[in-house]
Amino acid sequence: MNKERNKINSIELDEKTRQFTSQCREAGLKITPQRVAIYRELIQTDEHPSAEMLYEKVKNIFPSISLDTVNRTLLTLNEIGAAFTVVGSGDAKRFDGGLHEHQHFRCLKCKRIVDFHHKPFDDIKLPANIRKKFKILRKTVYLEGICDLCI
């Protein structure tokens, strides 16, 4: 398992931010400093943060920002495809800015979410009755267990 996403350098961060602002324009969204800050914080971490975790980071930049603004922004990022919600089991929603092909492992004890990549999971074959009946937008693999730090 990859314990950490490759840390993003400033050139990559600026390029991803430019792509993000273009994505916002295409979706008809305003490009606000708060929205950009939330996005940048999200794509710089491998922690799969909740809205509360990102709020704690972004309020250092924008002290008057609300948790509700961070939460609504994350849901909007999910809607436009700039981030996605990591499937969970009852805890606070967690978000991922890494849009590359990968899967997730979640520790049931410490709640840590770890990215990993197993190529055969990228193209899971679906039963014909499912392909005919539904429009599949995303296939995800999500594993749960006890992580190496908690064993």
C-alpha positions in Angstrom: 0.0 0.0 0.0 1.2 3.5 -0.7 1.2 5.2 2.7 1.4 8.7 1.2 0.4 10.3 -2.0 3.5 11.9 -3.6 3.8 15.4 -2.0 2.8 18.1 -4.4 5.4 20.7 -5.4 4.6 24.4 -5.9 4.6 24.2 -9.7 2.2 21.2 -9.6 0.0 23.0 -7.1 -0.2 26.1 -9.3 -1.0 24.0 -12.4 -3.7 22.0 -10.5 -5.1 25.3 -9.2 -5.3 26.7 -12.8 -7.1 23.6 -13.9 -9.5 23.9 -10.9 -10.3 27.5 -11.7 -11.1 26.5 -15.3 -13.3 23.7 -14.1 -15.2 26.2 -11.8 -15.7 28.6 -14.8 -17.0 25.7 -16.9 -19.4 24.8 -14.1 -20.6 28.4 -13.8 -19.1 28.8 -10.3 -17.5 31.9 -8.9 -13.8 31.6 -8.2 -13.5 32.8 -4.6 -10.3 32.9 -2.5 -11.9 30.7 0.0 -12.9 28.1 -2.5 -9.4 28.1 -4.0 -7.9 27.8 -0.5 -10.1 24.8 0.4 -9.2 23.1 -2.8 -5.5 23.7 -2.4 -5.5 22.4 1.2 -7.4 19.3 0.0 -5.0 18.4 -2.8 -2.0 18.9 -0.6 -2.9 16.3 2.0 -3.0 12.5 1.9 -5.2 12.4 5.0 -8.6 12.2 3.3 -9.8 15.0 5.5 -13.3 15.7 6.8 -14.8 19.1 6.4 -13.9 19.8 10.1 -10.2 18.9 9.4 -10.0 21.2 6.5 -11.9 23.9 8.3 -9.2 23.9 11.0 -6.5 24.5 8.3 -8.4 27.0 6.2 -9.4 29.2 9.1 -5.7 30.0 9.7 -5.9 31.7 6.3 -9.5 33.0 6.5 -10.3 33.4 10.2 -13.9 34.3 9.5 -14.7 31.3 7.3 -17.4 29.0 8.6 -17.5 25.2 8.8 -20.7 25.4 6.7 -18.8 27.2 3.9 -16.1 24.5 4.0 -18.6 21.7 4.0 -20.7 23.2 1.1 -17.5 23.9 -0.9 -16.4 20.3 -0.5 -19.8 19.0 -1.6 -19.6 21.4 -4.6 -16.1 20.1 -5.5 -17.5 16.6 -5.4 -20.4 17.6 -7.7 -18.0 19.1 -10.4 -15.5 16.3 -10.2 -12.7 18.2 -8.6 -12.7 15.9 -5.5 -14.7 13.0 -4.4 -16.3 11.7 -1.2 -14.6 8.6 0.2 -17.2 6.0 0.9 -17.5 5.5 4.6 -19.5 3.7 7.2 -21.2 6.2 9.4 -18.4 8.6 10.3 -18.1 12.2 9.1 -17.7 12.4 5.3 -14.1 12.3 4.2 -12.8 13.9 1.0 -10.1 13.0 -1.5 -8.5 15.5 -3.9 -6.4 12.7 -5.6 -8.4 12.0 -8.8 -5.9 9.4 -10.1 -6.8 5.7 -10.2 -6.5 4.3 -6.7 -8.4 2.5 -4.0 -8.8 3.1 -0.3 -8.1 1.1 2.9 -9.8 2.4 6.1 -8.6 1.4 9.6 -11.6 0.6 11.8 -9.6 1.4 14.9 -7.9 4.7 14.2 -10.1 5.8 11.2 -7.0 6.5 9.0 -7.7 6.2 5.3 -4.8 5.1 3.1 -4.5 5.2 -0.7 -3.3 2.1 -2.5 -3.3 1.1 -6.1 -3.9 -2.4 -7.4 -4.3 -2.3 -11.2 -6.8 -5.1 -11.6 -9.2 -3.1 -9.5 -9.2 -0.3 -12.1 -11.3 -2.2 -14.5 -13.6 -4.4 -12.5 -16.0 -6.3 -14.8 -19.7 -5.7 -14.0 -22.5 -8.2 -14.5 -24.5 -7.6 -17.7 -27.7 -7.1 -15.9 -26.1 -4.2 -13.9 -24.6 -2.6 -17.0 -28.0 -2.7 -18.8 -30.0 -1.5 -15.8 -27.8 1.3 -14.5 -25.5 4.1 -15.7 -22.3 3.5 -13.8 -20.4 6.7 -13.1 -17.7 5.4 -10.8 -16.4 2.1 -9.6 -14.6 2.2 -6.3 -12.8 -0.4 -4.1 -12.9 0.3 -0.4 -11.3 -2.0 2.1 -11.7 -2.0 5.8 -9.6 -3.6 8.5 -6.9 -2.8 11.0 -3.9 -0.9 9.8 -0.3 -1.5 10.3 0.0 1.2 13.0 -2.9 -0.4 15.1 -2.0 -4.1 14.8 
